[in-house]
């Protein structure tokens, strides 16, 4: 994507977008020069971020396939980001074509791309809403028009909560979601964790994300993630880096929580 192409209304190509930066980490092309510059700055701070982003995406596909095979037929992806390969609806509908998926985002470019991708898929929709207003999001007519909260649903909060520094708000978001979940439902969270990085590295990363649409990046560890799925059964192997969640070969993964990671947890009602 270039600044010379038509830019959809509401999109500022000069302010780095966390969705477009993530697209860049994954090797996508739906990003502007400002996004690429900010992403490259963060790569200098955390050289492994590309691999972490890919592992995060692979975890998402893995857990969606697993839950679909276990009978879940509804997915609510909050903060879905730009479409890429193996999107939630593609993974789930390969297993069970009747699976319903709602993507929620408040980034205009995500909405434009998502609606273009899904215009011929009646079981899937894209909704503009803000996760910082969880009660409104869950009661949105376009969400409730697809998702039946009296039946099992998997709610996905993948790499989103770390853009909210307010701990009370993060707790309110996850509590509101848990309160709507029927038995057999799941809450899936992935979250940035900085490990034991130095104060200098922490501040360098903050400088990058302060310049973005998110305005910040907050690290939270295993104990905090456990609070966000309070009252739910945590699926094995518990709260671990995404690459360590049910790897194909256990010996390939060494968990070291002194290092930066994207942590994950899957809670079941």
C-alpha positions in Angstrom: 0.0 0.0 0.0 1.3 3.4 -0.9 0.3 6.9 0.1 -0.4 7.6 -3.6 -3.3 5.1 -3.6 -6.8 6.3 -2.6 -6.9 6.3 1.2 -10.3 5.4 2.7 -12.0 8.1 4.8 -11.0 8.2 8.4 -7.5 6.8 7.8 -4.4 8.8 8.6 -1.5 7.4 6.6 1.0 9.5 8.6 0.2 8.0 12.0 1.5 4.5 12.5 -1.4 2.0 13.0 -0.8 -1.0 15.3 -2.9 -3.1 12.9 -0.8 -2.1 9.9 2.5 -2.5 11.9 1.3 -6.1 12.8 0.6 -6.7 9.1 4.1 -5.6 8.3 5.6 -7.9 11.0 3.7 -10.7 9.2 5.1 -9.8 5.8 1.9 -8.2 4.5 1.5 -5.3 2.2 -1.4 -3.4 3.8 0.8 -0.7 5.4 2.1 2.8 4.8 5.6 4.3 5.1 4.8 5.5 8.6 3.8 2.0 9.7 6.9 0.5 8.2 9.2 3.0 9.8 7.7 2.5 13.3 7.8 -1.3 12.8 11.4 -1.2 11.8 12.2 0.9 14.9 10.5 -1.7 17.1 12.4 -4.5 15.3 15.6 -2.7 16.4 14.3 -2.8 20.0 13.0 -6.4 19.8 14.6 -8.3 16.9 12.4 -11.3 17.4 9.1 -9.5 17.0 8.5 -10.9 13.4 8.9 -14.5 14.7 6.7 -13.7 17.7 4.0 -12.3 15.5 4.0 -15.3 13.2 3.9 -17.6 16.3 0.9 -15.6 17.6 -0.9 -16.1 14.2 -0.1 -19.8 14.2 -1.4 -20.1 17.7 -4.7 -18.4 16.7 -5.2 -20.9 13.8 -4.3 -23.8 16.0 -6.8 -22.9 18.7 -9.6 -22.1 16.3 -9.2 -25.4 14.6 -9.1 -27.3 17.9 -12.2 -25.6 19.2 -14.1 -26.1 16.0 -13.2 -29.8 16.0 -14.5 -29.9 19.6 -17.9 -28.5 18.5 -17.7 -24.7 18.8 -19.6 -23.1 15.9 -19.4 -19.4 16.8 -16.4 -17.2 17.1 -16.2 -13.5 18.1 -12.8 -12.0 17.2 -12.4 -8.7 19.0 -9.7 -6.5 17.6 -9.3 -8.8 14.6 -6.8 -6.7 12.6 -6.2 -6.8 8.9 -7.1 -10.0 7.0 -4.2 -12.3 6.3 -3.7 -16.0 5.5 -5.8 -18.4 7.5 -8.2 -16.0 9.0 -10.5 -17.3 11.7 -13.5 -17.9 9.4 -11.3 -19.7 6.9 -9.8 -22.1 9.5 -13.1 -22.7 11.2 -15.2 -23.1 8.1 -12.8 -25.6 6.6 -13.7 -27.9 9.5 -17.4 -26.9 9.8 -18.8 -24.7 7.0 -21.7 -23.7 9.1 -19.5 -21.9 11.7 -20.4 -18.3 12.3 -17.8 -15.6 12.8 -17.9 -12.0 13.7 -14.9 -9.8 13.4 -14.9 -6.6 15.5 -12.5 -3.7 15.1 -12.5 0.1 15.2 -9.8 0.7 12.7 -11.3 2.0 9.4 -8.8 0.2 7.2 -9.5 -3.1 8.9 -13.3 -2.6 8.2 -12.7 -1.8 4.5 -10.5 -4.8 3.9 -12.6 -7.2 6.0 -15.9 -6.3 4.4 -14.4 -6.7 0.9 -13.1 -10.1 1.8 -16.3 -11.3 3.4 -19.0 -9.8 1.1 -19.9 -13.3 -0.3 -19.8 -15.1 3.1 -23.2 -14.8 4.8 -22.0 -16.7 7.9 -19.4 -14.1 8.6 -19.6 -10.3 9.3 -17.4 -7.4 10.2 -18.6 -4.9 12.9 -17.3 -1.5 13.9 -17.2 -1.3 17.7 -14.7 -0.5 20.4 -13.7 -3.1 23.0 -13.2 -0.3 25.5 -17.1 -0.3 25.7 -17.6 -4.1 26.1 -21.2 -4.0 27.1 -22.1 -2.0 24.0 -20.0 -4.2 21.8 -21.5 -7.5 23.1 -25.0 -6.0 22.7 -24.4 -4.6 19.2 -27.2 -5.6 16.8 -24.8 -6.9 14.2 -23.0 -9.0 16.8 -26.2 -10.4 18.3 -27.6 -10.9 14.8 -24.9 -13.5 14.2 -23.8 -14.7 17.7 -26.2 -16.6 19.9 -24.8 -16.1 23.4 -27.1 -18.8 24.9 -24.9 -21.3 23.0 -21.1 -22.0 23.2 -19.0 -19.3 21.6 -15.2 -18.7 21.5 -14.3 -15.0 22.2 -10.8 -14.1 20.9 -8.8 -11.3 22.3 -5.6 -11.8 20.4 -2.9 -9.2 20.9 -5.3 -6.5 21.9 -5.4 -6.0 25.7 -1.8 -4.9 25.8 -2.9 -1.7 24.0 -5.0 -0.8 27.1 -2.9 0.5 30.0 -5.9 0.9 32.4 -6.0 -2.2 34.6 -9.6 -1.5 35.7 -10.8 -1.3 32.1 -9.0 -4.5 31.2 -10.7 -6.2 34.1 -14.1 -4.8 33.1 -13.7 -5.9 29.5 -12.9 -9.5 30.4 -15.5 -9.6 33.2 -18.2 -8.4 30.8 -17.2 -11.1 28.3 -17.2 -13.9 30.9 -20.6 -12.8 32.1 -22.1 -13.4 28.7 -20.6 -16.8 28.1 -22.7 -19.9 28.1 -21.4 -23.2 29.3 -19.0 -24.7 26.8 -17.7 -21.3 25.7 -14.1 -20.2 25.6 -12.1 -17.0 26.1 -8.8 -16.9 24.3 -6.3 -14.2 25.1 -2.8 -13.5 23.9 -0.8 -10.7 25.4 2.6 -9.0 25.2 5.0 -9.8 28.1 8.4 -8.1 28.3 10.1 -10.5 30.7 13.2 -9.1 32.4 14.2 -6.5 29.8 16.2 -3.5 30.9 14.7 -0.1 31.7 16.4 1.2 28.5 14.8 -1.5 26.3 11.4 -0.9 27.9 11.5 2.8 27.3 12.7 2.4 23.7 9.7 0.2 23.0 7.4 2.6 24.7 8.7 5.5 22.6 7.8 3.6 19.4 4.2 2.7 20.5 3.5 6.2 22.0 3.7 7.4 18.4 1.1 5.0 17.2 -2.7 4.9 17.1 -2.6 2.8 20.3 -0.5 5.3 22.3 1.1 2.6 24.5 2.1 -1.0 24.9 1.6 -2.6 28.4 3.3 -5.8 29.5 1.3 -8.2 31.7 2.6 -11.5 33.1 1.1 -15.0 33.8 -0.5 -14.0 37.2 -2.4 -11.1 35.6 -3.6 -13.2 32.7 -4.9 -15.8 35.2 -7.0 -13.0 36.7 -8.5 -12.2 33.3 -10.0 -15.8 33.0 -11.1 -16.0 36.7 -13.7 -18.6 37.2 -12.8 -20.5 34.0 -11.0 -23.8 33.5 -7.6 -23.0 32.0 -6.8 -25.5 29.2 -3.5 -27.3 29.3 -0.6 -26.3 29.1 -1.8 -23.3 31.0 -0.4 -19.8 30.5 2.7 -20.0 28.3 4.3 -18.3 25.3 2.2 -18.9 22.2 4.9 -21.1 20.6 4.7 -23.4 23.7 1.0 -24.0 23.5 0.6 -27.6 22.4 3.6 -27.6 20.1 3.9 -30.3 17.5 7.1 -31.5 19.1 7.5 -30.7 22.9 11.3 -30.9 22.7 11.3 -28.0 20.2 10.2 -25.4 22.8 12.0 -24.1 25.8 10.0 -21.8 28.0 12.0 -18.9 29.4 9.9 -16.2 31.1 12.9 -14.0 31.6 12.7 -13.2 27.9 10.0 -11.1 26.0 7.1 -13.2 24.7 3.6 -13.2 23.6 1.7 -15.2 26.3 -1.5 -17.0 25.8 -4.3 -18.5 27.8 -7.4 -20.4 26.8 -10.2 -20.4 29.4 -13.3 -22.7 29.2 -16.6 -21.9 30.9 
